[in-house]
Amino acid sequence: MLQQDDHDVVVIGAGIAGLAAAAALVAAGRDNVCLEARERIGGRLLSKAGPPGALDLGATWFWDGEGRVADLAARLGVDTFEQHLAGDTLVQDATGVRRLPGNLIDAPARRFALGADTLARTLAAQLPADTVRLDSPVTAVHRRATGGLEVRTSGSVLYAQHVVVAVPPALALARIDFGSELSPELVRLARTTPVWMGAVAKVVAHYPSAFWRDEGLAGAAAGRIGPLQELHDMSGPDGRPAALFGFAAALAVGPGFEQAVITQLAQLFGPAAAEPETLQVQDWSSERWTAPPAVHHLADHSLFGHPLYRRPALGGRLHWASTETADRYAGHIEGALAAAERAVTASLTTGEANSCSR
Ligand SMILES: Cc1cc2nc3c(=O)[nH]c(=O)nc-3n(C[C@H](O)[C@H](O)[C@H](O)COP(=O)(O)OP(=O)(O)OC[C@H]3O[C@@H](n4cnc5c(N)ncnc54)[C@H](O)[C@@H]3O)c2cc1C
């Protein structure tokens, strides 16, 4: 039997944007519920716990100037530390491996001591109980004849004055039925906006120690052959847990991929690199709640932060909040927080009368 409930705002997605939106709505005194498709929160913030510390399979860093992330971490008491930078860079091409002095790849950045997803988990823990509903994929959003919006999941119907879509736009269009109520321009834009890192696999190799540091290497490398195109030291504070990670095109993942990764790691960092304690491959393109079917074909990053995303749709009641919709820092955690801020402000101030787009 379908359940039915009414809210000021329904937030779709409990990634960092949706959670930040939910928290801001609570702070503004608005009743809201945050519907999450997966059985976990965090979205592209995902860390694998393992003693000691945790290894990030999604986002890792935040950078200078990303004040929202720094402020949120400080406010939540989430410990951060500096990315390890010291050491030389390796470059691998068809002629072999070259060592270049200094770290030419990593910019100064900060990391989350217990994994990036502590930001999401700590934020979610501060929300009123029952704000986040897991395992609740939204299937449809429609306008109601009587005003407001109707939000459907497979097991429930919710009514809201406003909806915040904290889901990458292309994914939202692939998984949620908006009927014919969005303007053709918005539909075209949303369908073609890339999902940041949606076509990427992150490979994390966990070692007993950060042996490359002993050899004066930064753990930073560029691969022009081999599956990993860019590698970094992803060890925790004081080098524990010790880890290297690399990005690969998700299309490269398949039979033989892991062996090719091990071979490349050994070519770059020597025989010790061929024996990680664990090797994890996180293929984001195969994640139903991150990547739409067309993810490998979406490449026009100039669509990030498009002005249409700042214009509430569906009679001024639907607001976009994923990182892809931010006009600055799009793709980053900072962009997700900025987009959530904008969407919440719009939901608090926009009425039917001043909406310009269907
Ligand atoms: C490998 C990788 C490395 C990265 N590295 C960095 C980095 O170092 N620094 C950085 O700043 N950023 C990085 N990013 C990007 C960063 O992770 C994102 O910017 C940020 O997490 C996006 O948050 P979001 O809330 O906008 O979207 P998401 O995290 O994608 O959250 C969307 C949420 O909506 C849910 N959802 C989807 N569809 C539905 C539906 N129909 N109904 C209900 N729920 C739904 C999803 O399950 C998900 O929880 C990286 C990302 C990846 C994948």
The ligand as a Tripos MOL2 file, in Angstrom:
@<TRIPOS>MOLECULE
LIG
   53    58     1     0     0
SMALL
NO_CHARGES

@<TRIPOS>ATOM
      1 C1         36.7760    9.1060   -8.5140 C.3       1 LIG1
      2 C2         36.3580   10.4940   -8.0980 C.ar      1 LIG1
      3 C3         37.3080   11.3770   -7.5960 C.ar      1 LIG1
      4 C4         36.9340   12.6560   -7.1890 C.ar      1 LIG1
      5 N1         37.8730   13.4770   -6.6190 N.ar      1 LIG1
      6 C5         37.4890   14.6620   -6.0960 C.ar      1 LIG1
      7 C6         38.3820   15.4180   -5.2860 C.ar      1 LIG1
      8 O1         39.4910   14.9890   -5.0140 O.2       1 LIG1
      9 N2         37.9410   16.6200   -4.8200 N.ar      1 LIG1
     10 C7         36.6800   17.0830   -5.0810 C.ar      1 LIG1
     11 O2         36.3420   18.2020   -4.6300 O.2       1 LIG1
     12 N3         35.7920   16.3630   -5.8050 N.ar      1 LIG1
     13 C8         36.1750   15.1640   -6.2970 C.ar      1 LIG1
     14 N4         35.2590   14.3770   -6.9490 N.ar      1 LIG1
     15 C9         33.9140   14.9120   -7.1690 C.3       1 LIG1
     16 C10        33.0700   14.8830   -5.9000 C.3       1 LIG1
     17 O3         32.9980   13.5600   -5.4300 O.3       1 LIG1
     18 C11        31.6760   15.4160   -6.2600 C.3       1 LIG1
     19 O4         31.7960   16.7690   -6.6820 O.3       1 LIG1
     20 C12        30.6690   15.4180   -5.1210 C.3       1 LIG1
     21 O5         30.7760   14.2990   -4.2950 O.3       1 LIG1
     22 C13        29.2820   15.5210   -5.7620 C.3       1 LIG1
     23 O6         28.2930   15.5750   -4.7900 O.3       1 LIG1
     24 P1         26.7570   15.6720   -5.2480 P.3       1 LIG1
     25 O7         25.9810   15.6070   -3.9820 O.co2     1 LIG1
     26 O8         26.6000   16.8340   -6.1620 O.co2     1 LIG1
     27 O9         26.4870   14.3760   -6.1430 O.3       1 LIG1
     28 P2         26.5510   12.8190   -5.7560 P.3       1 LIG1
     29 O10        27.6480   12.5930   -4.7710 O.co2     1 LIG1
     30 O11        26.6000   12.0780   -7.0360 O.co2     1 LIG1
     31 O12        25.1770   12.5600   -5.0140 O.3       1 LIG1
     32 C14        23.9880   12.2830   -5.6900 C.3       1 LIG1
     33 C15        23.1590   11.3630   -4.8040 C.3       1 LIG1
     34 O13        21.8780   11.1610   -5.4040 O.3       1 LIG1
     35 C16        21.5240    9.7970   -5.3010 C.3       1 LIG1
     36 N5         20.5440    9.5290   -6.3680 N.ar      1 LIG1
     37 C17        20.7570    9.4130   -7.7020 C.ar      1 LIG1
     38 N6         19.5940    9.2320   -8.3540 N.ar      1 LIG1
     39 C18        18.6180    9.2310   -7.4240 C.ar      1 LIG1
     40 C19        17.1880    9.0750   -7.4660 C.ar      1 LIG1
     41 N7         16.5220    8.8990   -8.6140 N.pl3     1 LIG1
     42 N8         16.5030    9.1160   -6.2940 N.ar      1 LIG1
     43 C20        17.1420    9.3040   -5.0980 C.ar      1 LIG1
     44 N9         18.4890    9.4460   -5.0130 N.ar      1 LIG1
     45 C21        19.2150    9.4240   -6.1540 C.ar      1 LIG1
     46 C22        22.8340    9.0650   -5.4430 C.3       1 LIG1
     47 O14        22.7710    7.7530   -4.9270 O.3       1 LIG1
     48 C23        23.7740    9.9740   -4.6620 C.3       1 LIG1
     49 O15        23.8290    9.6160   -3.2920 O.3       1 LIG1
     50 C24        35.5920   13.0790   -7.3360 C.ar      1 LIG1
     51 C25        34.6260   12.1910   -7.8180 C.ar      1 LIG1
     52 C26        35.0030   10.9080   -8.1840 C.ar      1 LIG1
     53 C27        33.9460    9.9340   -8.6690 C.3       1 LIG1
@<TRIPOS>BOND
     1     1     2 1
     2     2     3 ar
     3     2    52 ar
     4     3     4 ar
     5     4     5 ar
     6     4    50 ar
     7     5     6 ar
     8     6     7 ar
     9     6    13 1
    10     7     8 2
    11     7     9 ar
    12     9    10 ar
    13    10    11 2
    14    10    12 ar
    15    12    13 ar
    16    13    14 ar
    17    14    15 1
    18    14    50 ar
    19    15    16 1
    20    16    17 1
    21    16    18 1
    22    18    19 1
    23    18    20 1
    24    20    21 1
    25    20    22 1
    26    22    23 1
    27    23    24 1
    28    24    25 2
    29    24    26 1
    30    24    27 1
    31    27    28 1
    32    28    29 2
    33    28    30 1
    34    28    31 1
    35    31    32 1
    36    32    33 1
    37    33    34 1
    38    33    48 1
    39    34    35 1
    40    35    36 1
    41    35    46 1
    42    36    37 ar
    43    36    45 ar
    44    37    38 ar
    45    38    39 ar
    46    39    40 ar
    47    39    45 ar
    48    40    41 1
    49    40    42 ar
    50    42    43 ar
    51    43    44 ar
    52    44    45 ar
    53    46    47 1
    54    46    48 1
    55    48    49 1
    56    50    51 ar
    57    51    52 ar
    58    52    53 1
@<TRIPOS>SUBSTRUCTURE
     1 LIG1         1 GROUP 0 **** ****
